[in-house]
Amino acid sequence: MESVRCDVVRWVADNPRPGWVEAHLTDAKGRRWLFFEKPSIFGTGLDRSSHFPVPAAIPCEVVSDGGELEAGLVEIRLLDGVQAQDGTVRFLVRADQVDRG
């Protein structure tokens, strides 16, 4: 499964269980996107006592990595219902931000 690297920056709330965290993803143009999600989405065993920021990843799929894109960039779509605070699910990121394994 592919994933895009991000940073979980803080614990937001304990309820509803298992809690909520804030994460940031910076796209290829330098825009920082904001996410509020359950800790388990990031696959890192986060809890309230974690030392933030914590490097993490969001499940995704690469939808384009060639053709009209600049070299070194890929377009991704987030999986598992994850979306940025504004509802965005597709992002242009640097290829080195994506783990393809």
N, C-alpha and C positions, 0 to 999 in steps of 0.2 A: 504494500500500500504506500502511496505517496503522501508526503506531508510537507507543509511549508513552515519554516522556522518563525517563531515569534517570541515575545517576552511576556510572561505573566508578571504584572507589576504590583498587584496588591490583592489582599483578601477583602472582599466587599461585604459579605454577609454570611451568617451561619444558616439562616433559614430562607427558603425551604432547603431541607437537607438534600444533598450533602454540602451545601453552601454555594457561594458564587465568587468568582474571581474576575479581575479586570486584566485584559491582555492587550498588547499593542502589536500590530504588524505594520512594517514600513514597506511601501511598494517601491517599484523601480524608479519612480519619479520623486521619491522622498516624502510622499504623503504618509502620515501616520494614521492608521485605522484603529478604531476602538472596538473592543469586544467585551461583553459581559456573558460569561458562560459558567457551567458546572466545571469544577476542577478536573473531573475524569476525562473531559474532552481533550485535554492537553497531555494525557498519559504520563504524568510525572509524579504521582503520589503527593500532590500538594495538600497542605492543610494550613490552618490558621498560624501555626508556628514556623512556617517556611520562611526562609530569608530571601526577601524579594529585592530586586527582580530575579526571576527564575527563567532560564532558557527553556523553551517548550516548543511544541509543534501542533499544528492543526491539520487533521486529515483533509486531503484534497486530491483532485485529479488534474493532470495537465491537459488542457483542451487545445493548446496551440503552442508549438515550440519551433516554428520556422515560418517559411513563406514571407508574409508581410511584416513580421516582427523584426526589430533590430537584433543583431547578433547578441547572444548572451541573455536574452529575455525570454520568458515563457508566460503564457496566460494560464491561470489556474481557476478552478471552481471548487469552492469549499464543500465538504461533505457533511453528513450527519446533522443537517439542519443548522449548522453554524453559519452565522451571518454577522457582518459588522453592525454597529449600533444603528446605522441608517438603512439596513437591509441589504447592503451590497454583498454578493457572494462570488463575484468574479473579479480577479485582480491581475494586473501585470506586475510581475516580480522578476528579480534577477534569477537566472538559472541556478546560481549557487545557493539560493535560499530554499531550494526544493530538494528534499531527500527522496530518492526514487527506489527505496528498498523496502 
